[in-house]
Amino acid sequence: MKIHRIHFTTIDSTNTWAKQHAHEFDPQAMTLVTAGGQTAGRGRFNRQWVSPQGQNIYATYCVFLEKHRPDIGNLPQVAAISIVETLTDFLVNAHLKWPNDVVVGNKKIAGILSESTPLSDKLCLIIGIGLNVNMSLRELDQIDRPATSMLEAAGNPFEVETVLECLTKRLKSHSEVFLEESFVPFLETYRRLLNPLSGKLLRFHDNRSIHEGYYHSINADGTLNLQLPDQTIQTFNAGEFLP
Ligand code: BTN
């Protein structure tokens, strides 16, 4: 798969731009939209994504899929695996928090905002990745949730472009496998990289209500089983654990 990259020094949000321009992208290729900084970076659940200039990765990867593929929600999980593997390449040890947050300990280092836009017979999947590379403690403190960066985790700064190259290489090759073979080749790695949360009573919201329960397991389709205090199992395909 070819990669077409579009770079902006500063933009409101690489995801917003990608959504507005998806109809111009080559459906056979992967389009990568990057920015040095974002003035209106967006996170999940309508949150802001703090996006200072020149310090982090702000990247949106766009891939075209058949409209009715039932595994569309797994590609962002594959992207999350690619982020953890990239961090490992730079000696930063990270885990996943279901469905696709990347954490070091209990602090978030990267997040994914995935969106989609239908285009004739296909769907353009827009996978926005924010990875904190060189943010200092002072800047991380502005984020209203526990957050970290590669600089804080490793104790030394990194070349943003070198990290992006590595991430893009991994995401490209994993996406090629995913398009052919779906989530099956990634399931074991995904389960292994998930933060070991067993035994702790967790709070979880699915955008409608808050649930309390214990982490139970991940199904083959990437959905989450939560064991509720009354021992029943509830399955979720979206949501997030509360800090
Ligand atoms: C999250 O809340 O965990 C998702 C954060 C996603 C941030 C990235 S930065 C690049 C892309 N553009 C955006 O506006 N958001 C995503």
Residues whose N, C-alpha, C, O or C-beta is under 5 A from the ligand:
A	BS01	BTN	S13 T14 N15 A40 G41 R42 G43 R44 W49 I57 Y58 A59 G111 I112 L113 G128 I129 G130
